[in-house]
Amino acid sequence: MVAYAGESEASLRERVASSTADLVRYRTTEDRPAEIEAGLSYVADFFADVDVVIDRFSHDGVPSLVVSFDGSTSPEILFHGHLDVVPGAESLFTPRYVDEGELSGRGTADMKGGLAAMMHVVRDLSHRASPPSLALMVVTDEERGGHHGARYLLDEVGYDPAFCITGEPNNLDGYMDVVHRQKGVVRIDLTAAGAPAHAATPEQGENAIANLMRAHPRIEAVFAAEDGDWPTTVNYGLIEGGTSVNQVPDAATLRLDVRYPDADARDRVLTALRAIDGLTVESVGHGAPVDTDPDDPHVRGLLCHAERVLGREVNLVRKPHTSDLRHFATHGVPGVAFGPEAYGSHEGYEYLVVDSLPDYCRTLAAFAEGAPYAADDGDG
């Protein structure tokens, strides 16, 4: 059966856009757990009139849920979406059309538009006489690492899908690209030590901030040496030092956000930083890179269905942004980021191109219905 063959583009677009707007109205930031719970209940209630299994979870107070047709923890296909968003002005939680076909608001791009579309596809496929092996995982902590959502559900609950699609926005150079590579991220603290003294007699102490500043050219050189067509990058995200302006500081820390393409690059950077005299280097957490094989049969199947729906070539691309896909990659689960057309994630101008929603829904539905995918039959 051709997915959505009997429904107009306008009808499909409007019902998914309406659900997106509903989700945006929930202020699902980390500091508003009641809003997160309410938003997750909206998702559960969305499926109240269809025959699905809804499993709800909570880990360290962070809720999540999984919608499936049979309760299996090992579906062939897993759709992944996150309900949480980064903070923004209160006005951003009132969805509005800023231009024809552009729905603006916090989370329209990242990623309530993709989540709403996945919700509709799962509900629509539940009406099939023989629904595909499919589940929808909805988490609420992706923006702060995904440790109590996706990682918990994989590590502790035991979810083990054959393939994962996260509905993250993915537009780079093309319309509805498929992102199969994402950089890893490691947070690194560089600390320089000193000795305290009164500011009137600085010669009696050792200024840790000055020591950190003197080390800066060597820190820069480490990352300047990382070249290539997709190099490791660094952001100096936070600097801390001293307790009072009239006291020589005895410690200063520079906190880095480092995005790297593979484990060799990460280890090379850490080794080079640790070779800098006078610095203590601490790796305070990392997320693995994603490098899904373009020849994975699920990837080839998704590309095939997307191209049939869109009527043109779809690109496999890489993107430096991280996502919960890193937790799936750690478990050996291949996956891609594939979402509707959307722009401005985390920005004040965030928006979803609603005309992309019918193409996106039709592609997801056709891909799910085409499962399973064998190594010699990538297009289902």
N, C-alpha and C positions, 0 to 999 in steps of 0.2 A: 504493500500500500504506500502510495506517495504521501509523505508527511504534509499535512495541511493542504492537500489538494482541493478540498472543498471550502476553504476559508479565504476571504479576501485579504490582501495586504493591509488594508486600512483597519480591518477588524483585529487582526493579530497584533498590529502595531499599537493600536489604542489600548487593548487590554493589558499588554505588557507594560506600556508606558504608565498606565494608571496604577499598576502594582508597584512600579518603581517609585512613583510619587508618594504612595502610601508608606513605603519603607523609608524614604528620605525624611518624612515627618518625625520618625523616631530618632531622637538625639542620642545615637548609640556610641557615645564616646566612653572611654575607660572610666571617667569619673561619674558616670550615670548608670550604675548597674540596674536600676529599676527600668530605665528606658531599654536597656539591652534585653532584659527579661521580657518586657512587653513586645519588643520587636520580634523576638524569637517565638513568642506565643502567636503573633500574627502569622508567622510562617507556618506553624503547626496548624492553626485554624484554617489556613488556605487549603489544606488537604482534608478537611473534616468530612466532605461529602464524597470522597472517593476511597477505593479499597487499597490502602497502603499501610505499611507498618511504620510507625514513628517511634524511634528510640531516642530518649532524651538523656543527657549526661551533664555532670558538673564535676569539675576538678579544681580544687582550691578556689571555689566560688565562681569559676568561669563556666558558663553554660554553653552547651552545643546540642545539636540534634542531627540525626540521620534519618532520611526518608527512603524507604525501599519498598519493593513489591513483595518481597518474601522474607525480610528480616536477615538475610545473609550478610555476613561480614566480609564475604569474598565475591563481590559482584564483578562482572566482566568490565563494566564501565562505572566510574565514580565521577559525578559532577561535584565540584568543590566551590563553595562560595563563602565569603565572610560578610557578616552583618555589621561589624564594628567599623568606625570611621575615625579619622583624625579630627581634632578640635577645629572649630571654625566659628565665625560670627553667627549670632542667632538667626540672622536673616537667611543664612545658607540652608537652614533646615525648613524653609518654606519653598518647595519646588515651584519653579516658574519657567515659562518659555521666554527666553531672552531673544530668540530669533525663531523664525519658522522652522520647526523640526529639531530644535535644540532645547532639551530639557535640562535646566540648570539647577544645581543644589548640591550640598555636601553628600557625597557618596553616589551621585548619579553615574560617575565614571568608575570610581573605586570603592565598592563594586556592586552597588545595589541594582544597577541596570542589568548586569550580567546575572546576578542572583535571581532577580525577578523573572528573567527569561528562562533560566534553568527550572525555576519553580513551575512555570507554565508548561514547559516541555514534559517534565515528569508527570504532572497531573494529567496532561493530555494523553500521554502514552499509557497511563493507568487504565484507560478505557479500552485498550486493545484486548482482544480475546487471549492472546499470549504475549504479555508485556516482555520487553527485553530484560536482560540481566543488568540492572541499572540501579544506582542509589545516588542520593543527593546529600552531601555532608555540608552542614551549615555551622560555621564556627564564629566566635565572637572576640578573638584575640589575635587575629593575623597581624594587625598593625603594631603589636608589641611583641612579636616573635612567634606566636602560634604554639607556645609550649604547653598550654593547657587545653588547646583545641585539637588541631590536627596531630601534633606530636603525641599527645595523650591518647587519642583515638587509635593511632597506629601502634604505639608502644605498649599501652596497657590494655586497651579494649580488644585489640587484635584485628582491626580492619586491614584487609590485604587485597585490594582490587587489582585487576590485571592492568588497568590503565586509568589515569586521572586527567581530567580537564578542569583547570581552574578558570573561572570566568573573568579573570583580571583584564583590564583594558590593555590593549597590545598594539595600538596603532603607532607605527614608526614611519615607514615610507609607503606603506600600502594599506589598502582597505581590508580589514579582517585578516591580518597576518596571523600565522601560527608560530608562537614563540617556543622553540625547542631548547634554547640555551639561555641560562641566566647566570650572572656572576654570583659567586659566594660572597659572604660578608664576614669580616672579623673585626671586632672592636679591640683596640690596643691602647693600653695606658702606658705612657712614657713619663717616668718620674725622675726628676733631678733632686738631689739632696743638698743641703747647706747646713749652716750653723746659725742659730739666732743671735741677735745683738740689737742694741738700741740703734735707731736710725741716725742718732747724732754721732755715733762711732761705728760706722759700717765696717771699718777696717778690722774690727774685733770679731766680726762674724764672717759668714760666707753666704752670699745671696743665691738661693736656689733658683729664683727666676732668671737671674743673670746666667747661671749655669745652663739652664734650659735654652735660653736665647743663643748662647754660644754653640750649643749642640745643633741648633736649627739647620745650618747649612748642610750638615752631614745627614740629617733626617731628610731634607729635600733631595739630596743626591741619591738616597736609596730609591726613591720613587721615580726620579728622573731616569734611572737606569732601566726601569721597566718599560720597554718599548714593545713594538709589534702592532698588529692591526687591531688587537683588543686588549690593551694593557691594563695592568693593575692600577687603580686610582686611589687617591686618598683625599679625605676631607678632614681638616682640623676642626673638630666639632665643638670642643670645650676645653678651656684652659682654667686651671685653678692654682692658686698659690698665695701664700701669706694669709695673715689674719688681721693685720692692722698696717696702715700706711707708715706708722712711725716705728715699725719693727722690721728687722732684716728677716725675710722668710727662710725657714729651714726646709721647706719642701715645695715643689711645684710640679704639677702634672698636666700633660697635654694628652687629650683623648682623641683618638683617631677612629674614623670610620673608613675601613679599607675594603674595596670591592675587587675581587680577584677572579680570574677565569678558571683556574685549576689549582689543585693542592700544591703542585710544585711552585707556583708563583707565590702562594701564601707562605710556604716554608722558606722560600728565598728571601722574602721581605723580612720575616721575623728573624732569620739568621743575621741579616745585614744590620737590622736595628740593634740587636743584642751585641753587636761588635762595636757599637759606639761607646766610648769611654764616658763614665759618669752618669749613665742612664740605667734605670731599672725598667725592664720591659715586661709587661704582663698582658697576656692574651685573655680577655675577660668574656669571651663568648664568640661563637662563630656559627654561620649557617652554610651548609654545603652548597657548592655550585650545582646547577642542573645542566645536564648534557645528554638529552634524550636522542637516541639514534634516529636519524632521518629515515632509515630503512625499517624501523619498527613497524610491524604490520598495522598497528592502530594508527600511527602517524600517517602512513600512506593511505589508510582508509579514510581518515578525517580529511586529508587533502583532496581525495577523490570526490567525496560527497560535497565538500565546500565548493569545489570547482563546478560540479554539476548544478548546484543551486545558484551560484553567482554567474555562471557562464563565462568564466575566465580563469586565468592562472592565479593560484594563491601562493604566497611566498612563505617559506620557512625562514625565520629570522632569529636573531639573538637580541637580548635586551639586558642592560646592566642591572635593572631593578630586581630585587629579590621578592620571593613570595613563599607561601606555604608549600610550594612544590619541592622546596629543599628537604622537607621532612619526608615526602614520598620518595625522593631520590635516595635519601639515606637508607630507606627500607628496600631499595631496589625496584621500586614501582615506577615505571616510565610515565611521563606526563608532559603536558604542554599547557601554556597559557593561551587561551583563545576566548576573546570576548567581543561584544558588540563595539561598534565604533564610538569612541569616547575620548575626551581630552581633559587636561587640566587637573589630574589627580593631585590632591592636597593643596590645590590653588583656589583662589577666590573665584575664578572663572570656570570651575569644573562643570562639564556638561556632557550629556549623552545625545548622540545623533539618533533620534528615534526611528528614522527611516531604515537604519541598519537592523532593527529588531526582527522583522520578518525573515530576512536572510539568515540571521543568527539562529533563530528558533528552528527554522527548517533544516539547517545544517546539523544542529545538535540532534534533532529527532531522527533524521535519516542515518546519522552515524550510529546512534544507539540501536536503531532497528536493524542495522547491518551486522551487528555483533553476533557471534564471535568472529574475530579476525585471525586467520592462520598466516603462517610465514609466507605461504605461496599464494595468498589471496587477500592482498591488502585492501582491495576496494569493496570487500564484503559481497 
